[in-house]
Amino acid sequence: MVLVGAVSAATAQADPPPEPPPAPKTTIDADGTYAVGKDIQPGTYSSAGPVGDGACYWKRVNGTDIVDNALSKKAQIIQIAPTDTAFTTSECQSWQLTDAPLPAQPGAGDILGQLGQLILRNPAAPPPSNP
């Protein structure tokens, strides 16, 4: 006799497949240290700055080496590299993964050029001559 729709004992005992681990987050909304590639995705992140009147602190780490860090009262845009092992944040507003490029960092020539423009726009009177 053949039972149609019967389930074997081995099939009935099978466990469901395990659920995959959650994907790394693209928002960092609490103080703490986050593993890059596991807890958070690498990429360009932005924060509106500190919570309240304090200062926002963050650091990027590769192993035991600090790659970059800052303590600021201003909005921040940072690049968390895939080679970073961790990112730490304290007293900062939420960080959001963004496609925005990092702002250009002024070089020495840029600063000297700006200084030259200020001098040309606001020349000081020549020093008095001695008789």
DSSP file (Angstrom, degrees, kcal/mol; ACC not computed):
  #  RESIDUE AA STRUCTURE BP1 BP2  ACC     N-H-->O    O-->H-N    N-H-->O    O-->H-N    TCO  KAPPA ALPHA  PHI   PSI    X-CA   Y-CA   Z-CA
    1    1 A M              0   0    0      0, 0.0     2,-0.5     0, 0.0     0, 0.0   0.000 360.0 360.0 360.0 133.6    0.0    0.0    0.0
    2    2 A V        -     0   0    0      2,-0.0     2,-0.6     4,-0.0     0, 0.0  -0.916 360.0-144.5-109.8 129.2    1.4    3.4   -1.0
    3    3 A L    >   -     0   0    0     -2,-0.5     3,-0.9     2,-0.0     2,-0.4  -0.832  13.8-141.6 -95.0 122.3    0.4    6.5    1.0
    4    4 A V  T 3  S+     0   0    0     -2,-0.6    -2,-0.0     1,-0.2     0, 0.0  -0.679  84.8  11.2 -82.6 131.3    0.0    9.6   -1.1
    5    5 A G  T 3  S+     0   0    0     -2,-0.4    -1,-0.2     1,-0.3     2,-0.1   0.562  88.5 150.6  81.6   7.9    1.3   12.7    0.6
    6    6 A A    <   -     0   0    0     -3,-0.9     2,-0.5     1,-0.0    -1,-0.3  -0.471  37.5-141.4 -73.2 146.6    3.0   10.8    3.4
    7    7 A V        -     0   0    0     -2,-0.1    -1,-0.0     4,-0.0     2,-0.0  -0.917  15.2-123.5-111.7 133.0    6.1   12.5    4.9
    8    8 A S     >  -     0   0    0     -2,-0.5     4,-2.0     1,-0.1     5,-0.2  -0.334  22.3-116.2 -71.2 158.5    9.1   10.4    5.9
    9    9 A A  H  > S+     0   0    0      1,-0.2     4,-1.3     2,-0.2    -1,-0.1   0.852 115.3  54.7 -62.6 -36.0   10.4   10.6    9.5
   10   10 A A  H  4 S+     0   0    0      1,-0.2     4,-0.5     2,-0.2    -1,-0.2   0.893 109.3  46.8 -66.5 -39.4   13.7   12.1    8.3
   11   11 A T  H >4 S+     0   0    0      1,-0.2     3,-1.0     2,-0.2    -2,-0.2   0.892 109.5  53.5 -69.5 -39.1   11.9   14.9    6.4
   12   12 A A  H 3< S+     0   0    0     -4,-2.0    -1,-0.2     1,-0.2    -2,-0.2   0.791 108.2  51.1 -66.8 -27.2    9.6   15.7    9.3
   13   13 A Q  T 3< S+     0   0    0     -4,-1.3    -1,-0.2    -5,-0.2    -2,-0.2   0.544  81.8 118.8 -87.6  -8.2   12.6   16.1   11.7
   14   14 A A    <   -     0   0    0     -3,-1.0    -3,-0.0    -4,-0.5    -4,-0.0  -0.335  61.3-130.5 -65.7 136.4   14.6   18.5    9.5
   15   15 A D        -     0   0    0      1,-0.1    -1,-0.1    -2,-0.0    -2,-0.1  -0.553  28.0-102.8 -80.9 149.6   15.4   21.9   11.0
   16   16 A P        -     0   0    0      0, 0.0    -1,-0.1     0, 0.0     3,-0.1  -0.384  49.3 -90.3 -66.4 153.6   14.6   25.1    9.0
   17   17 A P        -     0   0    0      0, 0.0     2,-0.0     0, 0.0    -3,-0.0  -0.355  50.5-100.4 -64.2 145.7   17.7   26.7    7.4
   18   18 A P        -     0   0    0      0, 0.0    -3,-0.0     0, 0.0     0, 0.0  -0.332  37.7-109.2 -66.4 148.7   19.3   29.3    9.7
   19   19 A E        -     0   0    0      1,-0.1     0, 0.0    -3,-0.1     0, 0.0  -0.544  36.3-108.0 -76.2 142.9   18.5   32.9    8.9
   20   20 A P        -     0   0    0      0, 0.0    -1,-0.1     0, 0.0     3,-0.1  -0.345  41.5 -96.2 -67.1 153.1   21.4   34.9    7.4
   21   21 A P        -     0   0    0      0, 0.0     0, 0.0     0, 0.0     0, 0.0  -0.312  51.7 -88.9 -65.0 154.6   23.0   37.5    9.8
   22   22 A P        -     0   0    0      0, 0.0     3,-0.1     0, 0.0    -3,-0.0  -0.305  46.1-105.5 -64.2 149.3   21.7   41.1    9.4
   23   23 A A        -     0   0    0      1,-0.1    15,-0.1    -3,-0.1    18,-0.1  -0.376  47.9 -85.1 -69.0 152.0   23.5   43.3    6.8
   24   24 A P        -     0   0    0      0, 0.0    16,-0.3     0, 0.0    15,-0.2  -0.301  53.1-108.9 -57.8 144.0   25.8   46.0    8.2
   25   25 A K  B     -a   40   0A   0     14,-3.0    16,-2.3     1,-0.1     3,-0.1  -0.305  17.0-157.8 -74.5 157.3   23.9   49.2    9.0
   26   26 A T  S    S+     0   0    0     14,-0.2    71,-2.3     1,-0.1     2,-0.4   0.272  78.7  64.4-114.8   5.2   24.2   52.4    7.1
   27   27 A T  E     -C   96   0B   0     69,-0.2     2,-0.6    18,-0.1    69,-0.2  -0.998  61.9-162.6-129.3 134.0   23.0   54.6   10.0
   28   28 A I  E     +C   95   0B   0     67,-2.4    67,-2.7    -2,-0.4    12,-0.0  -0.948  21.3 161.8-116.0 108.3   24.9   55.0   13.3
   29   29 A D        +     0   0    0     -2,-0.6     2,-0.3    65,-0.2    65,-0.2   0.207  52.2  51.0-118.7  16.4   22.5   56.4   15.8
   30   30 A A  S    S-     0   0    0     63,-0.1    59,-0.1    65,-0.0    65,-0.1  -0.996  85.9 -94.8-149.3 152.4   24.1   55.7   19.2
   31   31 A D  S    S+     0   0    0     -2,-0.3     2,-0.3    57,-0.1    59,-0.2  -0.318  74.5  85.6 -58.9 146.3   27.4   56.2   21.0
   32   32 A G  E    S-F   89   0C   0     57,-2.2    57,-2.2     2,-0.0     2,-0.4  -0.911  76.5 -70.1 152.3-176.2   29.7   53.2   20.7
   33   33 A T  E     -F   88   0C   0     -2,-0.3     2,-0.4    55,-0.2    55,-0.2  -0.961  42.5-163.9-114.9 130.5   32.3   51.3   18.8
   34   34 A Y  E     -F   87   0C   0     53,-3.0    53,-2.1    -2,-0.4     2,-0.4  -0.944  19.5-125.5-121.7 133.3   31.2   49.6   15.6
   35   35 A A  E >>> -F   86   0C   0     -2,-0.4     4,-2.3    51,-0.2     5,-1.9  -0.642  31.1-124.2 -76.8 126.4   33.1   46.9   13.6
   36   36 A V  B 345S+b   40   0A   0     49,-1.4     5,-0.2    -2,-0.4    -1,-0.1  -0.557  94.3  14.0 -74.6 131.1   33.5   48.0    9.9
   37   37 A G  T 345S+     0   0    0      3,-3.5    -1,-0.2    -2,-0.3     4,-0.1   0.150 131.8  50.7  90.2 -18.7   32.0   45.4    7.5
   38   38 A K  T <45S+     0   0    0     -3,-0.9    -2,-0.2     2,-0.2    -1,-0.1   0.752 125.1  15.5-111.6 -57.1   30.1   43.7   10.3
   39   39 A D  T  <5S+     0   0    0     -4,-2.3   -14,-3.0     1,-0.2     2,-0.3   0.862 135.2  17.9 -86.7 -40.5   28.2   46.3   12.3
   40   40 A I  B   <S-ab  25  36A   0     -5,-1.9    -3,-3.5   -16,-0.3    -2,-0.2  -0.938  77.5-115.7-132.8 153.4   28.4   49.2    9.7
   41   41 A Q        -     0   0    0    -16,-2.3    39,-0.1    -2,-0.3     2,-0.1  -0.602  34.3-113.5 -81.9 146.6   29.2   49.4    6.0
   42   42 A P        +     0   0    0      0, 0.0     2,-0.3     0, 0.0    39,-0.2  -0.398  67.1  90.6 -69.6 160.5   32.3   51.3    4.9
   43   43 A G  E    S-D   80   0B   0     37,-2.2    37,-3.2    -2,-0.1     2,-0.5  -0.916  79.8 -37.5 146.5-169.7   31.7   54.6    3.0
   44   44 A T  E     -DE  79  98B   0     54,-0.6    54,-3.4    -2,-0.3     2,-0.3  -0.785  56.8-174.8 -91.6 123.8   31.2   58.3    3.4
   45   45 A Y  E     -DE  78  97B   0     33,-2.5    33,-2.6    -2,-0.5     2,-0.4  -0.876   7.8-160.8-118.7 150.0   29.2   59.3    6.4
   46   46 A S  E     -DE  77  96B   0     50,-1.9    50,-2.2    -2,-0.3     2,-0.3  -0.974   5.2-173.2-130.9 148.9   27.9   62.6    7.6
   47   47 A S  E     -DE  76  95B   0     29,-2.5    29,-2.2    -2,-0.4    48,-0.1  -0.984  31.0-130.3-135.4 145.8   26.7   63.9   11.0
   48   48 A A        -     0   0    0     46,-0.5    27,-0.2    -2,-0.3    47,-0.1   0.517  62.9-106.3 -73.8  -3.4   25.1   67.3   11.8
   49   49 A G        +     0   0    0     44,-0.2    44,-3.2    45,-0.2    -1,-0.3  -0.801  65.7   0.6 115.9-156.8   27.6   67.6   14.6
   50   50 A P  B     -I   92   0D   0      0, 0.0     2,-0.5     0, 0.0    42,-0.3  -0.202  66.0-110.3 -72.5 159.0   27.5   67.4   18.4
   51   51 A V  S >  S-     0   0    0     40,-2.1     3,-1.2     4,-0.1     2,-0.0  -0.777  83.8 -30.0 -81.8 126.0   24.4   66.6   20.5
   52   52 A G  T 3  S-     0   0    0     -2,-0.5     0, 0.0     1,-0.2     0, 0.0  -0.331 119.8 -30.9  65.6-143.5   23.5   69.8   22.4
   53   53 A D  T 3  S+     0   0    0      2,-0.1    -1,-0.2    -2,-0.0    -2,-0.0   0.331 113.4  96.2 -93.2   6.3   26.2   72.2   23.3
   54   54 A G  S <  S-     0   0    0     -3,-1.2     2,-0.4     1,-0.1    -2,-0.0   0.238  78.8 -93.5 -77.7-156.3   29.0   69.6   23.7
   55   55 A A        -     0   0    0     -6,-0.1     2,-0.5    -5,-0.0    18,-0.2  -0.974  26.7-126.7-127.4 141.6   31.5   68.4   21.2
   56   56 A C  E     -G   72   0C   0     16,-3.3    16,-2.6    -2,-0.4     2,-0.4  -0.754  26.0-167.5 -88.1 126.2   31.3   65.5   18.8
   57   57 A Y  E     +GH  71  90C   0     33,-2.6    33,-2.6    -2,-0.5     2,-0.3  -0.953  13.6 161.6-116.5 137.2   34.2   63.0   19.0
   58   58 A W  E     -GH  70  89C   0     12,-2.0    12,-2.0    -2,-0.4     2,-0.3  -0.983  11.9-173.1-145.4 156.6   34.9   60.2   16.5
   59   59 A K  E     -GH  69  88C   0     29,-2.1    29,-2.6    -2,-0.3     2,-0.4  -0.986  15.8-145.7-151.5 146.1   37.8   58.0   15.5
   60   60 A R  E     -GH  68  87C   0      8,-3.1     7,-2.5    -2,-0.3     8,-1.2  -0.911  23.9-165.3-106.8 136.6   38.6   55.5   12.8
   61   61 A V  E     -GH  66  86C   0     25,-2.7    24,-2.8    -2,-0.4    25,-1.9  -0.954  21.1-167.6-128.8 142.2   40.8   52.6   13.8
   62   62 A N  E >  S-G   65   0C   0      3,-2.8     3,-2.0    -2,-0.4     2,-0.5  -0.918  76.2 -51.2-124.3 102.8   42.8   49.9   11.9
   63   63 A G  T 3  S-     0   0    0     -2,-0.5    22,-0.0     1,-0.3    21,-0.0  -0.588 122.4 -23.2  68.3-118.9   43.8   47.3   14.4
   64   64 A T  T 3  S+     0   0    0     -2,-0.5     2,-0.4    -3,-0.1    -1,-0.3   0.399 119.3  98.2-102.3   0.8   45.4   49.2   17.3
   65   65 A D  E <  S-G   62   0C   0     -3,-2.0    -3,-2.8     1,-0.0     2,-0.6  -0.755  71.6-132.7 -94.8 132.7   46.3   52.2   15.1
   66   66 A I  E     -G   61   0C   0     -2,-0.4    -5,-0.3    -5,-0.2     3,-0.1  -0.746  20.7-174.1 -78.7 119.9   44.1   55.4   15.0
   67   67 A V  E     -     0   0C   0     -7,-2.5     2,-0.3    -2,-0.6    -1,-0.2   0.879  66.1 -20.3 -81.4 -42.3   43.7   56.2   11.4
   68   68 A D  E     +G   60   0C   0     -8,-1.2    -8,-3.1     2,-0.0    -1,-0.4  -0.971  64.5 170.1-163.0 152.3   41.9   59.5   11.9
   69   69 A N  E     -G   59   0C   0     -2,-0.3     2,-0.3   -10,-0.2   -10,-0.2  -0.980   5.9-172.4-160.7 166.3   39.9   61.3   14.6
   70   70 A A  E     -G   58   0C   0    -12,-2.0   -12,-2.0    -2,-0.3     2,-0.4  -0.983  19.4-152.5-160.7 154.5   38.4   64.6   15.6
   71   71 A L  E     +G   57   0C   0     -2,-0.3     2,-0.3   -14,-0.2   -14,-0.2  -0.979  41.6 157.4-127.7 114.8   36.7   66.5   18.4
   72   72 A S  E     -G   56   0C   0    -16,-2.6   -16,-3.3    -2,-0.4     4,-0.1  -0.952  51.6-151.8-145.1 156.1   34.5   69.2   16.9
   73   73 A K  S    S+     0   0    0     -2,-0.3     2,-0.2   -18,-0.2    -1,-0.1   0.290  81.7  81.3-103.0   4.1   31.5   71.4   17.4
   74   74 A K  S    S-     0   0    0      1,-0.1   -18,-0.1   -18,-0.1    -2,-0.1  -0.606  94.2 -81.4-107.3 166.5   30.8   71.5   13.6
   75   75 A A        -     0   0    0     -2,-0.2     2,-0.4   -27,-0.2   -27,-0.2  -0.320  51.0-144.8 -59.8 150.1   29.1   69.1   11.2
   76   76 A Q  E     -D   47   0B   0    -29,-2.2   -29,-2.5    -4,-0.1     2,-0.4  -0.947  21.3-173.1-127.4 143.2   31.3   66.3   10.1
   77   77 A I  E     +D   46   0B   0     -2,-0.4     2,-0.3   -31,-0.2   -31,-0.2  -0.991  21.8 172.4-130.5 125.2   31.8   64.3    6.9
   78   78 A I  E     -D   45   0B   0    -33,-2.6   -33,-2.5    -2,-0.4     2,-0.6  -0.908  31.5-131.7-133.8 158.5   34.2   61.3    7.1
   79   79 A Q  E     -D   44   0B   0     -2,-0.3     2,-0.7   -35,-0.2   -35,-0.2  -0.948  16.0-161.0-111.2 111.4   35.3   58.4    4.9
   80   80 A I  E     -D   43   0B   0    -37,-3.2   -37,-2.2    -2,-0.6     7,-0.1  -0.848  20.9-145.6 -91.0 114.0   35.3   55.1    6.7
   81   81 A A    >   -     0   0    0     -2,-0.7     3,-1.6   -39,-0.2   -45,-0.0  -0.428  19.3-120.9 -82.2 152.9   37.5   52.8    4.6
   82   82 A P  T 3  S+     0   0    0      0, 0.0    -1,-0.1     0, 0.0    -2,-0.0   0.754 115.4  59.8 -61.3 -22.2   37.0   49.1    4.0
   83   83 A T  T 3  S+     0   0    0    -21,-0.0     2,-0.1     2,-0.0   -47,-0.0   0.603  82.6 101.0 -82.8 -11.6   40.5   48.6    5.6
   84   84 A D    <   -     0   0    0     -3,-1.6   -22,-0.3     1,-0.1     3,-0.1  -0.491  58.1-160.7 -68.6 142.4   39.3   50.3    8.9
   85   85 A T        +     0   0    0    -24,-2.8   -49,-1.4     1,-0.3     2,-0.3   0.744  67.5   7.9 -95.8 -26.9   38.5   47.7   11.6
   86   86 A A  E     -FH  35  61C   0    -25,-1.9   -25,-2.7   -51,-0.3     2,-0.4  -0.993  52.3-153.4-153.3 157.7   36.3   50.0   13.8
   87   87 A F  E     -FH  34  60C   0    -53,-2.1   -53,-3.0    -2,-0.3     2,-0.4  -0.999  15.1-164.3-132.8 129.2   34.6   53.3   14.1
   88   88 A T  E     -FH  33  59C   0    -29,-2.6   -29,-2.1    -2,-0.4     2,-0.3  -0.932   7.4-178.6-116.5 138.7   33.9   55.0   17.5
   89   89 A T  E     -FH  32  58C   0    -57,-2.2   -57,-2.2    -2,-0.4     2,-0.3  -0.994   3.6-179.7-137.0 143.8   31.5   57.9   18.0
   90   90 A S  E     - H   0  57C   0    -33,-2.6   -33,-2.6    -2,-0.3     3,-0.1  -0.971  68.5  -6.7-147.4 128.4   30.6   59.8   21.1
   91   91 A E  S    S+     0   0    0     -2,-0.3   -40,-2.1     1,-0.2     2,-0.3   0.754  94.7 131.2  62.2  28.3   28.2   62.7   21.7
   92   92 A C  B     -I   50   0D   0    -42,-0.3    -1,-0.2   -35,-0.2     3,-0.1  -0.808  61.4-112.9-106.6 150.6   27.5   63.1   17.9
   93   93 A Q        -     0   0    0    -44,-3.2   -44,-0.2    -2,-0.3   -63,-0.1  -0.282  64.8 -56.3 -67.6 169.3   24.2   63.3   16.2
   94   94 A S        -     0   0    0    -65,-0.2   -46,-0.5   -47,-0.1     2,-0.4  -0.103  52.5-135.5 -52.0 142.3   23.3   60.3   13.9
   95   95 A W  E     -CE  28  47B   0    -67,-2.7   -67,-2.4   -48,-0.1     2,-0.4  -0.860  20.3-164.2 -99.0 135.4   25.7   59.4   11.2
   96   96 A Q  E     -CE  27  46B   0    -50,-2.2   -50,-1.9    -2,-0.4     2,-0.3  -0.973  23.4-119.5-123.1 135.0   24.2   58.6    7.8
   97   97 A L  E     + E   0  45B   0    -71,-2.3     2,-0.3    -2,-0.4   -52,-0.3  -0.562  44.5 178.4 -67.1 132.7   25.9   56.9    4.8
   98   98 A T  E     - E   0  44B   0    -54,-3.4   -54,-0.6    -2,-0.3    -1,-0.0  -0.929  41.6-136.3-137.2 157.8   25.9   59.3    2.0
   99   99 A D        +     0   0    0     -2,-0.3   -54,-0.1   -56,-0.1    -2,-0.0   0.414  67.6 122.0 -91.3   0.4   27.1   59.5   -1.6
  100  100 A A        -     0   0    0    -56,-0.2    -2,-0.2     1,-0.1     2,-0.1  -0.380  66.1-118.7 -65.7 138.2   28.4   63.0   -1.1
  101  101 A P        -     0   0    0      0, 0.0    -1,-0.1     0, 0.0     3,-0.1  -0.371  34.6 -94.1 -72.0 156.9   32.2   63.4   -1.8
  102  102 A L        -     0   0    0      1,-0.1     3,-0.1    -2,-0.1     2,-0.1  -0.431  48.8-100.7 -64.8 144.1   34.5   64.4    1.0
  103  103 A P        -     0   0    0      0, 0.0     2,-0.1     0, 0.0    -1,-0.1  -0.403  44.2 -99.7 -65.6 145.4   35.1   68.2    1.1
  104  104 A A        -     0   0    0     -3,-0.1     0, 0.0     1,-0.1     0, 0.0  -0.433  32.9-131.6 -66.1 135.8   38.4   69.2   -0.5
  105  105 A Q        -     0   0    0     -2,-0.1     2,-0.1    -3,-0.1    -1,-0.1  -0.780  25.2-116.4 -88.9 129.5   41.1   69.9    2.1
  106  106 A P        -     0   0    0      0, 0.0     2,-0.1     0, 0.0    -1,-0.0  -0.411  28.4-145.9 -67.3 138.3   42.9   73.1    1.5
  107  107 A G     >  -     0   0    0     -2,-0.1     4,-1.9     1,-0.1     5,-0.2  -0.403  31.9 -94.8 -92.5 176.6   46.6   72.8    0.7
  108  108 A A  H  > S+     0   0    0      1,-0.2     4,-2.4     2,-0.2     5,-0.2   0.883 125.6  54.0 -60.6 -39.5   49.4   75.2    1.7
  109  109 A G  H  > S+     0   0    0      1,-0.2     4,-2.3     2,-0.2    -1,-0.2   0.879 106.6  51.8 -63.6 -38.4   49.1   76.9   -1.7
  110  110 A D  H  > S+     0   0    0      2,-0.2     4,-2.2     1,-0.2    -1,-0.2   0.919 110.9  47.3 -63.4 -43.6   45.4   77.5   -1.2
  111  111 A I  H  X S+     0   0    0     -4,-1.9     4,-2.3     2,-0.2    -2,-0.2   0.913 112.8  48.2 -66.4 -42.7   45.9   79.1    2.2
  112  112 A L  H  X S+     0   0    0     -4,-2.4     4,-2.6     2,-0.2    -1,-0.2   0.888 110.6  52.5 -64.7 -38.0   48.8   81.3    0.9
  113  113 A G  H  X S+     0   0    0     -4,-2.3     4,-2.1     2,-0.2    -2,-0.2   0.911 110.1  47.5 -63.4 -42.2   46.6   82.4   -2.0
  114  114 A Q  H  X S+     0   0    0     -4,-2.2     4,-2.1     2,-0.2    -2,-0.2   0.899 111.7  50.7 -65.1 -40.3   43.7   83.3    0.3
  115  115 A L  H  X S+     0   0    0     -4,-2.3     4,-2.1     1,-0.2    -2,-0.2   0.913 109.2  51.2 -63.0 -42.7   46.2   85.2    2.5
  116  116 A G  H  X S+     0   0    0     -4,-2.6     4,-2.4     1,-0.2    -2,-0.2   0.896 108.6  51.5 -61.4 -41.1   47.5   87.1   -0.5
  117  117 A Q  H  X S+     0   0    0     -4,-2.1     4,-2.0     1,-0.2    -1,-0.2   0.892 109.0  50.9 -64.1 -39.2   44.0   88.1   -1.6
  118  118 A L  H  X S+     0   0    0     -4,-2.1     4,-1.7     2,-0.2    -1,-0.2   0.908 111.1  48.0 -63.9 -41.2   43.3   89.4    1.9
  119  119 A I  H  < S+     0   0    0     -4,-2.1    -2,-0.2     1,-0.2    -1,-0.2   0.910 111.7  49.5 -66.5 -42.0   46.4   91.5    1.9
  120  120 A L  H  < S+     0   0    0     -4,-2.4    -1,-0.2     1,-0.2    -2,-0.2   0.858 113.8  45.8 -66.5 -34.7   45.7   92.9   -1.6
  121  121 A R  H  < S+     0   0    0     -4,-2.0    -1,-0.2     1,-0.2    -2,-0.2   0.776 125.1  31.2 -77.5 -26.6   42.1   93.8   -0.6
  122  122 A N  S  < S-     0   0    0     -4,-1.7    -1,-0.2    -5,-0.2    -2,-0.1  -0.495  79.2-179.4-130.4  62.3   43.2   95.4    2.7
  123  123 A P        -     0   0    0      0, 0.0     2,-0.2     0, 0.0    -3,-0.1  -0.387  25.1-127.7 -67.8 141.0   46.6   96.9    2.2
  124  124 A A        -     0   0    0      1,-0.1    -2,-0.0    -2,-0.1    -5,-0.0  -0.533  31.5 -95.5 -81.7 153.3   48.1   98.5    5.3
  125  125 A A        -     0   0    0     -2,-0.2    -1,-0.1     1,-0.1     0, 0.0  -0.405  51.3 -96.5 -64.8 145.0   49.4  102.1    5.0
  126  126 A P        -     0   0    0      0, 0.0    -1,-0.1     0, 0.0     3,-0.1  -0.293  49.1 -93.4 -61.2 151.2   53.2  102.1    4.4
  127  127 A P        -     0   0    0      0, 0.0     2,-0.0     0, 0.0    -3,-0.0  -0.328  49.2 -96.2 -64.1 147.6   55.2  102.6    7.6
  128  128 A P        -     0   0    0      0, 0.0     2,-0.3     0, 0.0    -3,-0.0  -0.351  39.3-122.2 -64.6 144.8   56.1  106.2    8.4
  129  129 A S        -     0   0    0     -3,-0.1     0, 0.0     2,-0.0     0, 0.0  -0.661  18.8-125.5 -87.9 145.1   59.5  107.2    7.2
  130  130 A N              0   0    0     -2,-0.3    -1,-0.0     1,-0.1     0, 0.0  -0.763 360.0 360.0 -89.4 131.6   62.0  108.6    9.7
  131  131 A P              0   0    0      0, 0.0    -1,-0.1     0, 0.0    -2,-0.0   0.488 360.0 360.0 -71.7 360.0   63.5  112.0    8.8
